[in-house]
Structures are given as C-alpha cells and as structure tokens.
Amino acid sequence: METIAVYWENKVKTYGFEIERDLSLFQVSTEPHELTVLGSVLFNDISGIRFRWVLVQPSSRQRLNIYLLLNQKWAPSIPVLMEHTRENVIELDLQTTSPVEMVCFHGPHFGDRYGIADTALGTLRRKGLPILAAGCVGASVYIVIPEQRSAEVKQVLSSVFEAPNE
C-alpha cells in the first residue's frame, strides 16, 4: 500500500504581489532553425538591452513565439534590431504591445502542490481580465497584463491567494 501526502491550503500563501509598470511586450514569431540568428542579434553585448522576462512557446505551423518583456526605454531598439535580423532571417513577424504591466508573486509551497497556475489564471479568466502572457517557474508566477490593470488583477488574485500584510 502506498501513502501519498499533498500539501494543501484553503487560500494559497504567497510572499506578496509585485507590480512592474512601464514595460513593453514584443512577440516575435519565427522558424525554430532561425532562433540562433535572432538570439545573436537580440542578446549581443552591443545592444545593451536588458530583458525583464523572456518566454519561448511553440506555436502552430512549426513556428516559435518568443515573448520579450522589457522596460519601455528599450522599446525603440527592438524594431531596429529586428530590421537588422531580417537581413539574415527569412520569415520573422513582430507584434508590439506597449505599455504593459506585470504582476508577479512567489510562494513557499508552490512546488509541493498542483493547481497554482490554474488558480491564478482561471480566476482572472472567470473575472474577464485580459492576460497577454503568463509563465510559471518553480515557486514563481508571472502575468503580463494591459496597462492600468495591475491593481484590479492584484485585488482579484488576493481573493484566492494570501499575502502578508501589505
């Protein structure tokens, strides 16, 4: 007989919510074999751009969607770099959403239980709040949302996640 233990809280504990504003979100769609060229242009030392968050997601048609989140001050550099990249990359699509905000939070037991992402994203979806991009890694959740929605998102998330006195 096997015994399985699961850590469960009625309201999931977090270390608190962090909000980042004045961000820009770029979505680049490209072929997987062109990722090396794109990476060498975006992440070389000459550009000086500091990305806040990078997410790569496979999409339909055997393409990759790359989400780049960065401070708005770096936003004008991305289209210029993409034009340089187009010289070496056959097919590259770029979409920009700016300004955006990000709500992120971390929890002490996120690795010990399932359903953290479903709780966060499902709650926001049921309330009709837009999610532009989201990622969950270990004990951290990152949610990118349109500008001026972070207070509302934080309030909704507070209904299902517990944060220390803020």
Buried (B, 14 or more C-beta within 10 A) or exposed (E): EEEEEEEEEEEBEBEBBBBBEEBBBBBBBBBEEBBEBBBEBBEEEEBEBEBBBBBEEEEEEEBBBBBBBBBEEBBEBBEEBBEEBEEEBEEBEBEEBBBBBBBBBBBEBBEEBEEBBEBBBEBBEEEEBEBBBBBBEEBBBBBBBBEEBBEBBBEBBBEBBEBEEE
